[in-house]
Amino acid sequence: MSLQIQSNVSLKPFNTFGVDVRARFFAEAHTDSDVREALAYAAEHELELLVVGGGSNLLLTADIDALVLRMASRGIRITHEDCGAAVVEAEAGEPWHPFVQEMLARGLSGLENLSLIPGTVGAAPMQNIGAYGVEIKDVFHSLVALDRQTGELREFSLADCAFGYRDSVFKHETGRWLILRVRFNLSFAARLHLDYGPVRQKLEEQGIKEPTPLHVSRAICAIRSEKLPDPAVLGNAGSFFKNPVVTAALAERIKQTHPGLVAYPQPGGLMKLAAGWLIEQAGWKGFREGDAGVHTLQSLVLVNYGSASGHDLLNLARRIQADILERFGVSLEMEPNLY
């Protein structure tokens, strides 16, 4: 067996909240063979297999009585190139932001609005990551996943993934599919998305009148750095709550008492509300209890100031959920996966 399995391993370095829980067993998969060996080992020893990437979408609330497998496979390749476009395949363990920067360095655009998002390539389709007007589904070509039930490989097309807002088939069939590599439709000709959030404003502040994809990436990195804490400095998992989608009638009722409501029209007459705005209006921005808190600059981000446990952070999140429901009649859904 080439897979190196360790026992009683701290997961603090492997989750961006920096929560210190321990895994009964831990291993890193660098190849497809490593993945299959991990599956076999887990089955032989009657263990659950918990697969993680960059640990940026996890809230760990207890020690993990399982084999934790960290996807560490690397590799980027162009599988098809034609008429100014390219299909790029990346291994699941590739860190997301460096992958985006590598594509820009190769003159390929499409991912620039997704700059500086933590995590790995393999985790990106799980929740259809998105930012500043672009989601994975907009640049997705296909992916290869291992069926943990049968051991067979399966190709997933865009339609197969059933992408939705922070959603995909992989979130609903938890524990079945293990994503090995992902392919993206990218372009050598820039098709910039500048009209969502403060992107255009940031470019204007920087004196850029004819932006390139690299300019857009740098502007978004600057915006995110101003708003979001660096997990290497302050433990966090980025946006902790999804932006809720509500009826137009509920949005109008809220607007009557809160004229500054931030809301975006959605198909079917629905409205997407800014969860961060709701949380800030409720007075939670900058709140801290022990080492668990809400970031001082971005109320959508829960932070670990040092030694907060997963339970501390989860209890804070539930208090915020209850308060927002009582004040506005809006249910907030957590983004991170709980373990």
C-alpha positions in Angstrom: 0.0 0.0 0.0 1.4 3.4 -1.1 -1.1 5.4 0.9 0.3 6.6 4.2 -2.3 6.4 6.9 -1.7 8.2 10.2 -3.6 7.9 13.5 -4.8 10.5 16.0 -4.0 13.5 13.8 -5.0 17.1 14.6 -7.1 18.7 11.9 -6.3 22.2 12.9 -4.0 22.8 9.9 -6.6 21.4 7.6 -9.6 23.6 8.3 -9.6 27.4 7.7 -11.5 28.0 11.0 -8.4 26.6 12.7 -10.6 24.5 15.0 -8.5 21.9 16.9 -10.3 18.5 16.6 -8.6 15.2 15.9 -9.1 12.6 13.3 -8.9 8.9 14.2 -7.1 8.3 10.9 -5.8 10.7 8.3 -4.2 10.3 4.9 -3.5 12.4 1.7 -4.5 11.2 -1.8 -2.1 12.3 -4.5 -3.4 9.8 -7.2 -6.5 7.9 -8.1 -4.9 4.8 -6.7 -4.5 6.5 -3.3 -8.2 7.3 -3.4 -9.1 3.7 -4.1 -6.7 2.5 -1.4 -8.4 4.8 1.1 -11.8 3.5 0.1 -10.6 -0.1 0.5 -9.0 0.7 3.9 -12.2 2.4 5.2 -14.3 -0.5 4.0 -12.0 -3.2 5.5 -11.9 -1.4 8.9 -15.6 -0.4 8.8 -14.7 3.3 8.9 -16.5 6.3 7.5 -14.4 8.1 4.9 -14.5 11.9 5.2 -13.0 13.6 2.1 -11.7 17.2 2.5 -10.0 19.7 0.2 -8.7 23.0 1.5 -11.0 22.8 4.6 -12.5 26.2 3.7 -16.1 25.0 3.8 -16.0 23.0 7.1 -17.1 23.6 10.6 -15.7 20.8 12.8 -17.6 20.4 16.1 -16.1 17.2 17.5 -13.3 14.7 17.0 -13.8 12.7 13.8 -14.1 8.9 14.3 -13.3 8.2 10.6 -10.6 8.1 8.0 -10.1 11.7 6.9 -8.8 11.8 3.3 -7.3 15.1 2.1 -7.3 15.5 -1.7 -3.8 16.5 -2.6 -3.6 15.6 -6.3 -2.0 18.1 -8.6 -1.9 18.7 -12.4 -3.3 21.2 -14.9 -3.6 20.5 -18.6 -5.4 21.8 -21.7 -7.4 19.0 -23.2 -8.9 20.9 -26.2 -8.2 24.1 -27.9 -10.1 25.6 -30.8 -11.2 29.0 -32.1 -9.8 31.1 -29.3 -11.3 28.8 -26.6 -9.8 26.0 -24.5 -11.0 23.2 -22.2 -8.7 23.1 -19.2 -8.6 20.1 -16.8 -7.4 20.4 -13.3 -6.9 17.8 -10.6 -9.1 18.0 -7.5 -6.3 18.9 -5.1 -5.2 22.0 -7.0 -5.6 25.1 -4.7 -8.3 27.2 -6.3 -6.8 30.7 -6.3 -3.3 29.7 -7.7 -5.2 27.8 -10.4 -7.1 30.9 -11.4 -3.8 32.9 -11.5 -2.2 30.2 -13.6 -5.0 30.4 -16.1 -4.7 34.2 -16.3 -0.9 33.8 -16.8 -1.7 31.6 -19.8 -4.0 34.2 -21.3 -7.2 32.4 -20.5 -10.1 34.2 -19.0 -13.4 33.3 -17.4 -12.3 32.6 -13.8 -11.1 36.1 -12.9 -14.2 37.0 -10.9 -13.6 33.9 -8.8 -10.2 35.1 -7.6 -9.1 34.7 -4.0 -11.8 32.2 -3.1 -10.2 29.7 -0.7 -10.4 26.0 -1.3 -9.5 23.5 -4.0 -10.6 22.8 -7.6 -12.4 19.6 -6.6 -14.5 21.4 -4.0 -15.6 24.2 -6.3 -18.4 22.3 -8.1 -19.8 20.9 -4.8 -21.5 24.2 -3.9 -21.2 25.9 -7.3 -18.9 28.6 -5.9 -19.6 32.1 -7.1 -18.7 35.7 -6.7 -19.2 39.0 -8.4 -21.7 37.8 -11.0 -20.0 34.6 -12.0 -20.6 31.0 -10.8 -18.8 27.7 -11.6 -21.7 26.7 -13.8 -20.9 29.6 -16.1 -17.5 28.2 -17.0 -18.0 24.5 -16.3 -17.3 21.9 -19.0 -17.4 18.5 -17.2 -15.8 16.5 -14.4 -14.8 13.0 -13.5 -16.0 11.5 -10.2 -15.5 8.2 -8.5 -18.7 6.4 -7.5 -17.9 5.3 -3.9 -20.6 2.7 -4.0 -19.5 0.9 -7.1 -15.9 2.0 -7.6 -16.7 3.1 -11.2 -15.6 6.4 -12.8 -18.4 8.7 -14.2 -18.3 11.7 -16.4 -20.6 14.5 -15.3 -21.8 17.1 -17.9 -23.1 20.5 -17.0 -26.7 19.2 -16.9 -25.7 16.2 -14.8 -24.4 18.4 -12.0 -27.8 20.1 -11.5 -26.1 23.4 -10.4 -28.2 25.9 -8.4 -27.3 28.7 -6.1 -24.6 27.3 -3.9 -25.9 23.9 -4.8 -25.3 20.8 -6.9 -26.2 17.1 -7.2 -23.0 16.4 -5.1 -24.5 18.1 -2.1 -27.7 16.0 -2.3 -25.9 12.7 -2.8 -23.6 13.2 0.1 -21.0 10.5 0.5 -21.5 8.9 -2.9 -19.4 10.9 -5.4 -15.7 11.8 -5.0 -14.6 14.4 -7.5 -11.2 13.6 -9.0 -10.8 16.3 -11.7 -12.7 19.2 -13.2 -12.7 20.7 -16.7 -13.5 24.3 -17.5 -14.5 26.2 -20.7 -12.2 29.2 -20.9 -11.4 31.7 -23.5 -8.4 33.6 -24.9 -10.8 36.5 -25.7 -11.9 38.4 -22.7 -15.6 38.5 -21.8 -15.6 40.6 -18.7 -18.3 40.7 -16.0 -18.0 44.1 -14.4 -21.5 45.1 -13.3 -21.9 43.1 -10.1 -20.9 44.8 -6.8 -18.1 47.3 -6.6 -15.9 45.8 -9.3 -16.3 48.7 -11.8 -15.9 51.2 -9.1 -12.6 49.6 -7.9 -11.3 49.6 -11.5 -12.2 53.3 -11.8 -10.4 54.1 -8.5 -7.3 52.3 -9.9 -7.5 54.5 -13.0 -8.1 51.5 -15.3 -10.3 52.5 -18.3 -9.8 49.4 -20.5 -9.5 46.5 -18.1 -8.1 43.1 -18.9 -9.0 39.9 -17.1 -5.9 40.3 -15.0 -7.0 43.8 -14.0 -10.4 42.4 -13.0 -8.7 39.7 -10.9 -6.5 42.2 -9.1 -9.5 44.5 -8.4 -11.5 41.6 -7.0 -8.5 40.5 -4.9 -8.3 44.1 -3.5 -12.0 44.2 -2.7 -12.0 40.8 -1.0 -8.9 41.7 1.0 -10.6 44.8 2.2 -13.7 43.0 3.3 -12.6 39.4 4.2 -10.0 38.3 6.8 -7.1 36.1 5.7 -7.7 32.6 7.2 -4.0 32.3 7.8 -4.3 35.3 10.2 -7.9 35.0 11.5 -9.7 31.7 11.3 -12.8 31.8 9.2 -14.6 30.0 6.4 -15.6 33.0 4.3 -19.3 33.7 3.9 -21.0 31.7 6.6 -24.6 32.1 5.5 -26.2 31.9 2.0 -28.0 35.0 0.7 -31.7 34.0 1.3 -34.2 34.0 -1.6 -37.6 35.2 -0.5 -41.0 36.2 -1.9 -41.4 39.7 -3.3 -44.1 40.3 -0.7 -41.8 39.5 2.2 -39.0 41.7 0.7 -41.5 44.5 0.4 -42.7 44.2 4.0 -39.1 44.3 5.2 -38.4 47.3 3.0 -41.3 49.3 4.5 -39.4 49.3 7.9 -35.9 49.1 6.4 -35.8 51.3 3.2 -32.1 50.4 2.7 -32.8 46.7 2.1 -30.3 45.2 -0.3 -32.3 42.9 -2.7 -31.8 41.5 -6.2 -34.7 40.3 -8.4 -34.7 36.5 -9.2 -36.6 34.4 -11.6 -40.2 33.6 -10.7 -40.8 36.9 -9.0 -38.5 36.1 -6.0 -35.9 38.3 -4.4 -32.4 37.5 -3.2 -31.5 39.4 0.0 -28.1 40.2 1.2 -27.6 38.1 4.3 -24.7 40.3 5.5 -27.0 43.4 5.4 -29.6 41.6 7.5 -27.1 40.5 10.1 -25.6 44.0 10.3 -29.0 45.6 10.7 -29.6 43.2 13.6 -26.5 44.5 15.3 -24.3 41.5 15.1 -21.4 43.0 13.1 -18.3 43.0 15.3 -20.0 40.9 18.0 -17.6 38.7 20.0 -18.2 36.2 22.8 -15.0 34.5 23.9 -13.0 33.7 20.8 -16.1 33.2 18.6 -17.2 36.3 16.8 -18.6 38.2 13.8 -16.0 40.0 11.7 -15.8 43.7 12.3 -15.8 44.6 8.6 -18.0 41.9 7.1 -21.0 40.6 9.1 -21.4 37.6 6.8 -18.2 36.1 8.2 -17.9 34.3 11.5 -14.3 34.2 12.9 -12.2 32.3 15.4 -10.1 34.7 17.3 -7.9 31.9 18.6 -9.3 29.0 20.6 -13.0 28.9 19.8 -14.4 25.4 19.4 -16.7 24.3 16.6 -19.5 24.3 19.1 -18.8 27.9 20.1 -19.0 29.0 16.5 -22.1 26.8 15.8 -23.9 28.2 18.8 -23.2 31.8 17.6 -24.5 30.9 14.2 -27.7 29.5 15.6 -28.3 32.6 17.7 -27.9 34.8 14.6 -30.3 32.6 12.7 -32.9 32.8 15.4 -32.6 36.6 15.7 -32.9 37.1 11.9 -35.9 34.9 11.7 -37.6 36.7 14.6 -36.8 40.2 13.3 -37.3 39.8 9.5 -39.1 36.5 9.1 -36.1 35.3 7.0 -34.4 31.9 7.5 -30.7 31.9 7.0 -29.0 28.7 5.8 -25.4 28.0 6.8 -22.9 27.4 3.9 -20.2 25.3 5.7 -20.6 21.6 6.1 -21.0 20.6 9.7 -19.1 17.6 11.3 
